[in-house]
Amino acid sequence: MHNQTISISAINTWSIKNSYHLSIMTTIVLVRKNNEVVVAGDGQVSMGNTVVKSTASKVRKIEKRDVVAGFAGSTADALTLFERLEAKIEKHAGNLSRAAVELAKDWRTDKYLRRLEALMAIGDKENSYIISGTGDVLEPEGDVIGIGSGGNYALAAGKVLMDTDMSAEEVAKKAIEVASEICVFTNNNIKILKI
């Protein structure tokens, strides 16, 4: 099972994000530290260069399975994918690795799903992944994932903060704050979920 995922270095997140032809104007960060897993996202929704909402929630939790997810891209598409992820997790008895691979296969091959434009950062107590519509299931090497237009800024800030006494939640919050100071498509109205 594990050989179906691809390990990448943090630096490759940039090329994945930019080769995927989306308007992913947001910042999502997922942090694993001291047996906590936290996903955080900003609240800004933009249409072109206009902010249309500043309090959106781009993070979700599957309580029953202790899975957190954050998404970047079209909100409706991301919510559709989250529902599909939830169904896959249930179908595979909580096995996030298997569910992620199956969702990516469907996303890449299904006529309807193939048109959905989003990226997802997901995690449970054991694993973290980035799932893309190109069929990629990426297992980053470090304990921080950053996706979206401000993802690289949040990733860099998060990696530096991992060596401090800050909790996973504090690292995630500060990483989004840093990204919001640099990325015009990210605000500091932060939503955080943890397991």
C-alpha positions as CSV (number, residue, x, y, z in Angstrom):
1,M,0.0,0.0,0.0
2,H,2.7,2.5,1.0
3,N,4.5,2.1,-2.3
4,Q,1.5,3.8,-4.0
5,T,2.4,7.1,-2.4
6,I,5.2,9.4,-3.4
7,S,7.5,11.0,-0.8
8,I,8.5,14.5,-1.7
9,S,10.7,17.2,-0.2
10,A,9.1,20.5,0.9
11,I,10.8,22.3,-1.9
12,N,8.8,20.3,-4.5
13,T,5.5,21.6,-3.1
14,W,6.1,24.7,-5.2
15,S,6.4,22.9,-8.4
16,I,3.3,20.7,-7.7
17,K,1.2,23.7,-6.8
18,N,2.3,25.7,-9.8
19,S,2.1,22.9,-12.3
20,Y,-1.5,22.3,-11.3
21,H,-3.4,24.9,-13.3
22,L,-5.7,26.2,-10.6
23,S,-6.6,29.5,-9.0
24,I,-5.8,28.2,-5.5
25,M,-6.0,31.6,-3.7
26,T,-5.8,30.6,-0.1
27,T,-3.4,29.2,2.5
28,I,-3.8,25.9,4.2
29,V,-1.2,24.4,6.6
30,L,-1.1,21.0,8.3
31,V,1.2,20.5,11.2
32,R,2.2,17.4,13.1
33,K,4.0,18.0,16.5
34,N,4.1,16.3,19.9
35,N,1.3,13.8,19.0
36,E,-1.0,16.5,17.8
37,V,-2.2,17.0,14.2
38,V,-3.5,20.5,13.3
39,V,-4.9,21.9,10.1
40,A,-5.4,25.6,9.7
41,G,-6.7,27.8,7.0
42,D,-7.4,31.5,6.3
43,G,-10.9,32.8,5.7
44,Q,-10.6,34.8,2.5
45,V,-12.5,33.9,-0.6
46,S,-11.5,35.9,-3.7
47,M,-13.0,36.2,-7.2
48,G,-10.2,37.5,-9.3
49,N,-8.7,40.4,-7.5
50,T,-11.8,41.0,-5.3
51,V,-12.4,39.7,-1.8
52,V,-15.9,38.5,-1.6
53,K,-15.8,36.8,1.9
54,S,-13.3,37.0,4.7
55,T,-14.8,34.4,7.1
56,A,-14.9,31.2,5.1
57,S,-14.0,27.9,6.7
58,K,-11.7,25.8,4.5
59,V,-10.9,23.1,7.1
60,R,-13.0,20.2,8.1
61,K,-12.9,17.3,10.5
62,I,-14.2,13.7,10.3
63,E,-14.9,13.3,14.0
64,K,-15.6,9.5,13.8
65,R,-12.2,8.8,12.2
66,D,-10.0,11.5,13.7
67,V,-9.1,13.0,10.3
68,V,-8.6,16.6,9.5
69,A,-8.5,18.2,6.1
70,G,-7.9,21.6,4.5
71,F,-8.7,22.5,0.9
72,A,-7.6,25.1,-1.6
73,G,-9.4,25.8,-4.8
74,S,-13.0,26.1,-5.7
75,T,-15.1,25.8,-2.5
76,A,-17.9,23.8,-4.0
77,D,-15.4,21.4,-5.6
78,A,-13.5,21.0,-2.4
79,L,-16.6,20.3,-0.4
80,T,-17.6,17.7,-3.0
81,L,-14.2,16.1,-2.7
82,F,-14.3,16.2,1.1
83,E,-17.6,14.3,1.0
84,R,-16.0,11.7,-1.3
85,L,-13.0,11.4,1.0
86,E,-15.3,10.8,4.0
87,A,-17.1,8.1,2.1
88,K,-13.8,6.5,1.1
89,I,-12.5,6.5,4.7
90,E,-15.7,4.8,5.8
91,K,-15.5,2.3,3.0
92,H,-11.9,1.4,4.0
93,A,-12.5,1.2,7.7
94,G,-10.6,4.3,8.6
95,N,-7.5,3.5,6.5
96,L,-6.5,7.0,5.4
97,S,-3.7,5.9,3.1
98,R,-6.1,3.6,1.2
99,A,-8.9,6.2,1.1
100,A,-6.5,8.9,-0.2
101,V,-5.2,6.6,-3.0
102,E,-8.8,5.6,-4.0
103,L,-10.0,9.2,-4.0
104,A,-7.1,10.3,-6.2
105,K,-7.8,7.4,-8.6
106,D,-11.5,8.5,-8.8
107,W,-10.6,12.1,-9.1
108,R,-8.2,11.4,-12.0
109,T,-10.4,9.0,-13.9
110,D,-14.1,9.9,-13.2
111,K,-15.6,12.1,-15.9
112,Y,-17.4,14.4,-13.4
113,L,-14.7,14.5,-10.7
114,R,-11.9,15.2,-13.2
115,R,-13.3,18.7,-13.7
116,L,-13.1,19.6,-10.0
117,E,-10.4,22.1,-9.2
118,A,-8.9,21.8,-5.7
119,L,-6.0,20.6,-3.6
120,M,-6.4,18.9,-0.3
121,A,-4.1,18.5,2.7
122,I,-5.3,15.7,5.0
123,G,-4.0,14.0,8.1
124,D,-4.8,11.6,10.9
125,K,-2.6,10.5,13.9
126,E,-0.3,8.5,11.6
127,N,-0.2,10.0,8.1
128,S,-0.4,13.3,6.2
129,Y,-1.0,13.7,2.5
130,I,-1.5,16.2,-0.2
131,I,-4.1,15.0,-2.8
132,S,-4.4,16.7,-6.2
133,G,-6.8,16.4,-9.1
134,T,-4.0,15.1,-11.3
135,G,-4.1,11.9,-9.3
136,D,-1.2,12.6,-7.0
137,V,-1.1,11.4,-3.5
138,L,1.9,13.0,-1.9
139,E,3.4,12.1,1.5
140,P,5.7,15.0,2.5
141,E,8.9,14.1,4.3
142,G,8.5,16.7,7.0
143,D,5.8,17.4,9.6
144,V,4.5,20.6,7.9
145,I,2.3,20.8,4.7
146,G,1.5,24.0,3.0
147,I,-0.9,24.4,0.0
148,G,-2.5,27.2,-1.8
149,S,-1.2,30.6,-2.9
150,G,0.4,31.3,0.5
151,G,1.3,27.7,1.1
152,N,5.1,28.1,0.6
153,Y,5.2,31.0,3.0
154,A,3.3,29.1,5.6
155,L,5.4,26.0,5.0
156,A,8.7,28.0,5.5
157,A,7.4,29.7,8.6
158,G,6.1,26.4,10.0
159,K,9.3,24.6,9.4
160,V,11.2,27.2,11.3
161,L,8.7,27.2,14.2
162,M,8.9,23.5,14.6
163,D,12.1,23.9,16.5
164,T,10.5,26.1,19.1
165,D,8.5,25.3,22.2
166,M,5.3,26.3,20.4
167,S,2.5,23.7,20.2
168,A,1.3,22.4,16.8
169,E,-1.7,24.7,17.1
170,E,0.5,27.7,17.7
171,V,2.8,26.8,14.9
172,A,-0.1,26.5,12.5
173,K,-1.6,29.8,13.5
174,K,1.7,31.7,13.3
175,A,2.4,30.1,9.9
176,I,-0.9,31.4,8.5
177,E,-0.3,34.8,10.0
178,V,3.1,35.0,8.3
179,A,1.5,33.9,5.0
180,S,-1.3,36.5,5.4
181,E,1.4,39.3,5.6
182,I,2.9,38.3,2.3
183,C,0.1,36.7,0.1
184,V,-2.7,39.0,-1.0
185,F,-5.1,36.1,-1.3
186,T,-4.7,35.1,2.3
187,N,-6.1,36.9,5.4
188,N,-5.5,36.4,9.1
189,N,-9.0,35.2,9.9
190,I,-7.8,31.8,10.9
191,K,-9.8,28.6,11.4
192,I,-8.0,25.7,13.3
193,L,-9.0,22.1,13.8
194,K,-6.9,19.5,15.7
195,I,-6.9,15.8,16.6
